[in-house]
């Protein structure tokens, strides 16, 4: 869409994949960050928090709490 930067599209796509991967409890958060191209888990956590308003571990805990 107009006015959306490549960076925003990339971050949005990464967030979508991250949510799917976080639903897989056997994957470590560090592994997910690495799969998505983040060199450090802290960078992944910071980016995820910008999108979700919570850290990847908080998101995962919330997922596991439901069910």
Backbone as JSON Lines, residues from 0, in Angstrom:
{"i":0,"aa":"X","n":[0.84,-1.2,0.0],"ca":[0.0,0.0,0.0],"c":[0.87,1.24,0.0]}
{"i":1,"aa":"X","n":[0.29,2.33,-0.38],"ca":[1.02,3.58,-0.51],"c":[1.54,4.06,0.84]}
{"i":2,"aa":"X","n":[2.8,4.48,0.88],"ca":[3.36,5.01,2.1],"c":[3.93,3.96,3.04]}
{"i":3,"aa":"X","n":[3.85,2.69,2.67],"ca":[4.42,1.63,3.49],"c":[5.83,1.33,3.0]}
{"i":4,"aa":"X","n":[6.78,1.39,3.9],"ca":[8.16,1.14,3.51],"c":[8.44,-0.36,3.42]}
{"i":5,"aa":"X","n":[9.5,-0.68,2.71],"ca":[9.93,-2.08,2.62],"c":[10.19,-2.62,4.02]}
{"i":6,"aa":"X","n":[10.8,-1.81,4.86],"ca":[11.13,-2.21,6.22],"c":[9.86,-2.59,7.0]}
{"i":7,"aa":"X","n":[8.82,-1.79,6.85],"ca":[7.56,-2.07,7.54],"c":[6.94,-3.38,7.04]}
{"i":8,"aa":"X","n":[7.01,-3.61,5.74],"ca":[6.49,-4.85,5.18],"c":[7.28,-6.05,5.67]}
{"i":9,"aa":"X","n":[8.61,-5.9,5.72],"ca":[9.47,-6.97,6.21],"c":[9.17,-7.28,7.68]}
{"i":10,"aa":"X","n":[9.06,-6.23,8.48],"ca":[8.77,-6.43,9.9],"c":[7.41,-7.1,10.1]}
{"i":11,"aa":"X","n":[6.44,-6.7,9.31],"ca":[5.11,-7.29,9.41],"c":[5.14,-8.77,9.03]}
{"i":12,"aa":"X","n":[5.86,-9.11,7.97],"ca":[5.98,-10.51,7.55],"c":[6.71,-11.32,8.61]}
{"i":13,"aa":"X","n":[7.77,-10.75,9.17],"ca":[8.52,-11.44,10.22],"c":[7.62,-11.69,11.43]}
{"i":14,"aa":"X","n":[6.81,-10.72,11.77],"ca":[5.92,-10.85,12.93],"c":[4.92,-11.99,12.71]}
{"i":15,"aa":"X","n":[4.38,-12.07,11.51],"ca":[3.43,-13.13,11.17],"c":[4.07,-14.5,11.33]}
{"i":16,"aa":"X","n":[5.27,-14.65,10.81],"ca":[5.99,-15.92,10.93],"c":[6.34,-16.19,12.39]}
{"i":17,"aa":"X","n":[6.78,-15.17,13.1],"ca":[7.17,-15.32,14.51],"c":[6.01,-15.86,15.34]}
{"i":18,"aa":"X","n":[4.82,-15.33,15.1],"ca":[3.65,-15.81,15.87],"c":[3.41,-17.29,15.62]}
{"i":19,"aa":"X","n":[3.54,-17.72,14.37],"ca":[3.35,-19.14,14.05],"c":[4.41,-20.0,14.72]}
{"i":20,"aa":"X","n":[5.65,-19.54,14.65],"ca":[6.75,-20.31,15.24],"c":[6.66,-20.36,16.76]}
{"i":21,"aa":"X","n":[6.2,-19.29,17.38],"ca":[6.08,-19.26,18.84],"c":[5.02,-20.23,19.34]}
{"i":22,"aa":"X","n":[4.12,-20.62,18.47],"ca":[3.09,-21.59,18.82],"c":[3.67,-23.01,18.88]}
{"i":23,"aa":"X","n":[4.92,-23.15,18.43],"ca":[5.6,-24.46,18.46],"c":[6.54,-24.48,19.67]}
{"i":24,"aa":"X","n":[6.12,-25.09,20.78],"ca":[6.9,-25.01,22.01],"c":[8.3,-25.64,21.94]}
{"i":25,"aa":"X","n":[8.53,-26.5,20.96],"ca":[9.85,-27.14,20.85],"c":[10.91,-26.2,20.28]}
{"i":26,"aa":"X","n":[10.49,-25.09,19.7],"ca":[11.45,-24.12,19.14],"c":[11.84,-23.11,20.2]}
{"i":27,"aa":"X","n":[13.14,-22.88,20.34],"ca":[13.61,-21.86,21.27],"c":[13.42,-20.48,20.65]}
{"i":28,"aa":"X","n":[13.21,-19.49,21.49],"ca":[13.01,-18.12,21.02],"c":[14.24,-17.65,20.24]}
{"i":29,"aa":"X","n":[15.43,-18.04,20.7],"ca":[16.66,-17.67,20.0],"c":[16.67,-18.26,18.58]}
{"i":30,"aa":"X","n":[16.19,-19.51,18.46],"ca":[16.15,-20.17,17.15],"c":[15.19,-19.43,16.21]}
{"i":31,"aa":"X","n":[14.06,-19.03,16.74],"ca":[13.07,-18.32,15.93],"c":[13.65,-17.0,15.45]}
{"i":32,"aa":"X","n":[14.27,-16.26,16.34],"ca":[14.91,-15.0,15.95],"c":[15.93,-15.2,14.86]}
{"i":33,"aa":"X","n":[16.73,-16.24,15.01],"ca":[17.76,-16.55,14.01],"c":[17.14,-16.91,12.66]}
{"i":34,"aa":"X","n":[16.07,-17.71,12.68],"ca":[15.36,-18.08,11.44],"c":[14.87,-16.83,10.7]}
{"i":35,"aa":"X","n":[14.5,-15.83,11.47],"ca":[13.93,-14.62,10.89],"c":[14.99,-13.59,10.53]}
{"i":36,"aa":"X","n":[16.25,-13.93,10.74],"ca":[17.33,-13.06,10.31],"c":[17.86,-12.11,11.36]}
{"i":37,"aa":"X","n":[17.44,-12.28,12.6],"ca":[17.96,-11.43,13.68],"c":[19.27,-12.04,14.18]}
{"i":38,"aa":"X","n":[20.29,-11.22,14.34],"ca":[21.59,-11.71,14.77],"c":[21.63,-11.98,16.26]}
{"i":39,"aa":"X","n":[20.74,-11.34,17.01],"ca":[20.69,-11.54,18.46],"c":[19.25,-11.68,18.91]}
{"i":40,"aa":"X","n":[19.06,-12.53,19.92],"ca":[17.71,-12.76,20.45],"c":[17.11,-11.46,20.99]}
{"i":41,"aa":"X","n":[17.96,-10.59,21.53],"ca":[17.44,-9.32,22.08],"c":[16.85,-8.44,20.97]}
{"i":42,"aa":"X","n":[17.45,-8.48,19.79],"ca":[16.91,-7.69,18.67],"c":[15.54,-8.23,18.26]}
{"i":43,"aa":"X","n":[15.43,-9.55,18.23],"ca":[14.16,-10.18,17.89],"c":[13.1,-9.82,18.94]}
{"i":44,"aa":"X","n":[13.47,-9.93,20.21],"ca":[12.52,-9.62,21.29],"c":[12.04,-8.18,21.22]}
{"i":45,"aa":"X","n":[12.96,-7.27,20.95],"ca":[12.62,-5.85,20.87],"c":[11.66,-5.6,19.7]}
{"i":46,"aa":"X","n":[11.97,-6.18,18.55],"ca":[11.11,-6.0,17.37],"c":[9.73,-6.61,17.6]}
{"i":47,"aa":"X","n":[9.7,-7.8,18.2],"ca":[8.43,-8.46,18.46],"c":[7.59,-7.63,19.42]}
{"i":48,"aa":"X","n":[8.23,-7.08,20.43],"ca":[7.51,-6.28,21.42],"c":[6.89,-5.02,20.78]}
{"i":49,"aa":"X","n":[7.6,-4.44,19.81],"ca":[7.05,-3.27,19.1],"c":[5.73,-3.62,18.44]}
{"i":50,"aa":"X","n":[5.65,-4.83,17.86],"ca":[4.43,-5.25,17.17],"c":[3.35,-5.72,18.12]}
{"i":51,"aa":"X","n":[3.74,-6.57,19.08],"ca":[2.75,-7.27,19.9],"c":[2.45,-6.59,21.23]}
{"i":52,"aa":"X","n":[3.33,-5.68,21.65],"ca":[3.16,-5.06,22.95],"c":[3.57,-5.97,24.09]}
{"i":53,"aa":"X","n":[4.21,-7.08,23.75],"ca":[4.71,-8.01,24.75],"c":[5.9,-8.76,24.15]}
{"i":54,"aa":"X","n":[6.7,-9.37,25.01],"ca":[7.86,-10.1,24.54],"c":[7.45,-11.44,23.94]}
{"i":55,"aa":"X","n":[8.34,-12.06,23.15],"ca":[8.02,-13.38,22.62],"c":[7.68,-14.4,23.71]}
{"i":56,"aa":"X","n":[8.41,-14.35,24.84],"ca":[8.11,-15.32,25.91],"c":[6.76,-15.05,26.56]}
{"i":57,"aa":"X","n":[6.38,-13.78,26.68],"ca":[5.06,-13.46,27.22],"c":[3.96,-13.94,26.27]}
{"i":58,"aa":"X","n":[4.2,-13.72,24.97],"ca":[3.23,-14.15,23.95],"c":[3.06,-15.68,24.0]}
{"i":59,"aa":"X","n":[4.19,-16.38,24.07],"ca":[4.16,-17.85,24.11],"c":[3.45,-18.34,25.36]}
{"i":60,"aa":"X","n":[3.73,-17.72,26.5],"ca":[3.09,-18.13,27.76],"c":[1.57,-17.93,27.67]}
{"i":61,"aa":"X","n":[1.18,-16.85,27.03],"ca":[-0.26,-16.57,26.84],"c":[-0.88,-17.64,25.95]}
{"i":62,"aa":"X","n":[-0.2,-18.03,24.89],"ca":[-0.69,-19.09,24.0],"c":[-0.86,-20.39,24.76]}
{"i":63,"aa":"X","n":[0.13,-20.74,25.55],"ca":[0.1,-22.01,26.27],"c":[-0.94,-22.0,27.38]}
{"i":64,"aa":"X","n":[-1.25,-20.81,27.89],"ca":[-2.26,-20.69,28.93],"c":[-3.66,-20.91,28.41]}
{"i":65,"aa":"X","n":[-3.83,-20.67,27.1],"ca":[-5.14,-20.89,26.47],"c":[-5.21,-22.33,25.99]}
{"i":66,"aa":"X","n":[-6.24,-23.03,26.36],"ca":[-6.35,-24.38,25.84],"c":[-6.64,-25.29,26.92]}
